[in-house]
Amino acid sequence: MSSEELGSRQKGVSRRRFLKMAGVVTTGVILAEAVPRVFWLDEAVAAIPVSGGYLLLDTKKCAGCCSCMLACSLAHEGKENLSLSRIQITQNAYGHFPNDITPSQCRQCVDPACLKACPTGALHADPKNANVRLVDATRCIGCQSCIKACPFTPSRVIWNFEGKHAQKCDLCANTPYWKGRGGPNGLQACVEICPMKAIKFTKEVPVQDGDAGYSPNLRGANWKRLGFPID
């Protein structure tokens, strides 16, 4: 290869690299203007749009009755099975209030590790449901990468041992056995069924650092009469 051919080739590569980088920058600018509620994970990759809904749960108000779990499995699976519930309530018989009951609801994370770990796109931010992070069971290959990637214990992604696929809270966007209108613009079975009113739905992004943002104080003055701390 002559020096002229090499020089021409290097210029071609440089032009292609320039055009590629220009396209990335232009696309980033367009997306930033078109989708204002976007978090940036790093300088090169646009983060997933934030979810349009979140579940908050007052851990000190929860009575551990598991009504939310039963309602969740019934609405989604057509049967009352605690193992199929997308919200989990863990109880420690030897624990003391408030550490004897640990509610674990999906956080619809701003930076969802489960979604990024999914190799098929089955776990995705659904634009039809305000970018709620949910699983498309038809695309799930059962690798359980999303379950392992979830940074919380227990994992907020549940393994459906009957259907052999992953599943997680979809804010009741897909509830074939419940006539109520679900999703971020509708109702959530766990919120509706909770006798203690310990679960709240919000469209505001909770504080992502620690647990405080997802566990607000939902106790009013009357709860003090029942022996609950209200501070």
C-alpha positions in Angstrom: 0.0 0.0 0.0 1.5 3.4 -1.0 1.8 6.3 1.3 -0.9 8.2 -0.6 -3.4 5.3 -0.3 -2.6 5.0 3.4 -3.1 8.7 3.9 -6.4 8.6 2.1 -7.5 5.6 4.1 -6.7 7.3 7.4 -8.6 10.4 6.4 -11.6 8.2 5.5 -11.5 6.6 8.9 -11.2 9.9 10.6 -14.2 11.2 8.7 -16.2 8.2 9.6 -15.3 8.6 13.3 -16.2 12.2 13.2 -19.5 11.6 11.6 -20.3 8.8 14.0 -19.4 11.0 17.1 -21.4 13.9 15.6 -24.4 11.6 15.2 -24.2 10.4 18.8 -24.0 14.0 20.1 -26.9 15.1 17.8 -29.0 12.1 19.0 -28.2 12.9 22.6 -29.3 16.5 22.2 -32.5 15.5 20.4 -33.4 13.0 23.1 -32.5 15.4 25.9 -35.0 18.0 24.4 -37.7 15.4 23.6 -37.5 13.5 26.9 -36.9 15.9 29.8 -37.3 13.3 32.5 -34.1 11.4 31.6 -31.2 10.6 33.9 -27.7 10.2 32.4 -25.7 7.3 33.7 -22.5 8.3 32.1 -21.2 10.6 29.3 -21.9 8.1 26.5 -25.1 6.3 27.4 -28.5 7.9 28.0 -30.3 6.3 31.0 -33.7 4.7 30.9 -36.6 7.2 31.3 -37.8 7.3 34.9 -40.9 5.4 35.9 -44.2 7.2 36.0 -45.2 5.6 39.3 -43.8 4.2 42.6 -45.1 2.3 45.7 -44.2 3.7 49.1 -44.7 1.6 52.2 -44.7 2.6 55.8 -42.8 -0.2 57.5 -44.0 0.8 61.0 -47.6 0.8 59.9 -47.6 -2.6 58.2 -49.3 -5.3 60.3 -47.8 -8.2 58.4 -51.2 -9.5 57.4 -50.0 -10.4 53.8 -53.3 -9.1 52.3 -51.2 -7.3 49.7 -49.4 -10.4 48.7 -52.6 -12.4 48.3 -54.3 -9.6 46.3 -51.2 -9.3 44.1 -51.1 -13.0 43.2 -54.9 -13.1 42.7 -55.0 -10.1 40.4 -52.1 -11.3 38.3 -52.2 -15.1 38.5 -55.8 -15.8 39.3 -54.9 -17.6 42.5 -53.9 -16.7 46.1 -50.3 -17.9 46.3 -47.8 -16.0 48.4 -44.9 -17.4 46.3 -46.2 -15.7 43.2 -46.7 -12.3 44.7 -44.7 -9.4 43.3 -44.6 -7.7 46.7 -43.1 -9.6 49.6 -43.6 -9.3 53.4 -40.9 -11.0 55.4 -41.6 -11.7 59.1 -39.1 -12.5 61.9 -40.8 -14.3 64.7 -37.9 -13.4 67.0 -37.7 -9.8 66.0 -39.0 -6.7 67.8 -41.0 -3.8 66.4 -40.4 -2.3 64.0 -37.8 -4.8 62.8 -40.0 -7.9 63.0 -41.7 -7.1 59.7 -39.9 -6.2 56.5 -42.0 -5.2 53.5 -40.2 -5.5 50.2 -41.8 -3.7 47.2 -40.2 -3.1 43.8 -38.7 0.4 43.7 -39.0 1.0 40.0 -35.4 2.1 40.3 -34.1 5.2 38.4 -31.1 3.1 37.5 -32.6 -0.4 37.2 -29.8 -3.1 37.4 -32.4 -5.8 36.6 -33.3 -4.2 33.3 -29.7 -3.6 32.2 -28.9 -7.3 33.0 -31.7 -8.7 30.8 -30.1 -10.1 27.6 -33.4 -10.2 25.6 -35.1 -6.9 26.5 -37.9 -8.9 28.2 -37.5 -6.7 31.2 -38.0 -3.2 29.9 -39.3 0.3 30.6 -42.8 0.1 29.0 -43.6 3.4 27.2 -47.3 2.4 27.0 -47.4 2.4 30.8 -45.4 5.5 31.7 -42.0 3.6 31.5 -42.9 1.3 34.4 -40.2 -1.4 34.5 -42.0 -4.7 33.7 -41.3 -8.2 32.3 -42.6 -9.4 28.9 -43.0 -13.1 29.8 -43.1 -14.1 26.1 -39.5 -12.8 25.7 -38.1 -14.1 28.9 -35.7 -17.0 28.4 -35.5 -17.9 32.1 -31.8 -17.0 32.6 -32.7 -15.2 35.9 -30.0 -12.6 35.3 -32.5 -9.9 36.4 -33.1 -11.7 39.7 -29.4 -12.0 40.4 -28.8 -8.4 39.3 -31.3 -6.8 41.7 -29.3 -5.2 44.5 -32.0 -5.8 47.1 -32.7 -8.9 49.3 -35.1 -10.5 48.7 -34.8 -9.7 45.0 -37.7 -7.5 43.8 -37.8 -9.6 40.6 -39.7 -12.8 41.4 -39.3 -16.2 39.7 -42.6 -17.7 38.5 -42.0 -21.4 39.2 -45.2 -22.3 37.3 -44.7 -20.3 34.2 -40.9 -20.6 34.3 -40.3 -16.9 33.8 -39.3 -13.8 35.7 -41.9 -11.3 36.9 -42.0 -8.1 38.9 -44.3 -5.4 40.0 -46.0 -3.6 37.1 -48.1 -1.4 39.3 -51.0 -3.6 38.1 -50.7 -2.6 34.5 -51.3 -6.2 33.5 -53.9 -7.8 35.8 -56.0 -10.2 33.8 -57.9 -11.4 36.8 -58.8 -8.0 38.2 -61.5 -5.8 36.7 -60.0 -2.7 38.1 -58.1 -0.3 35.9 -54.4 -0.6 36.9 -51.1 0.9 36.0 -49.6 4.2 36.9 -52.8 6.1 35.9 -55.1 3.6 37.6 -55.3 1.5 40.8 -52.9 -0.9 42.4 -54.3 -4.0 44.1 -52.0 -3.9 47.1 -52.8 -0.2 47.8 -56.6 -0.9 47.6 -56.6 -4.0 49.8 -54.2 -2.9 52.6 -56.4 -2.7 55.8 -53.8 -0.5 57.5 -53.4 1.9 54.6 -49.7 1.4 54.9 -49.1 1.4 51.1 -49.2 4.6 49.0 -48.8 5.2 45.3 -47.0 8.3 44.0 -45.8 9.6 40.7 -43.0 11.6 42.4 -39.5 10.0 42.2 -38.5 9.0 45.7 -35.1 9.7 47.1 -32.9 7.0 45.7 -30.3 7.0 48.5 -31.2 4.4 51.1 -34.6 3.3 52.2 -36.1 6.5 53.6 -37.6 7.6 50.2 -39.6 4.5 49.9 -40.7 4.2 53.5 -42.5 7.4 54.5 -44.5 8.1 57.6 -48.1 7.4 56.7 -49.3 7.5 60.4 -51.7 10.2 61.5 -52.3 11.4 65.0 -55.0 8.8 65.7 -52.4 6.0 65.3 -50.9 7.0 68.6 -54.0 5.8 70.4 -53.3 2.4 68.9 -49.8 2.4 70.3 -48.0 3.3 67.1 -45.2 5.8 67.1 -46.2 8.7 65.0 -42.8 10.5 64.8 
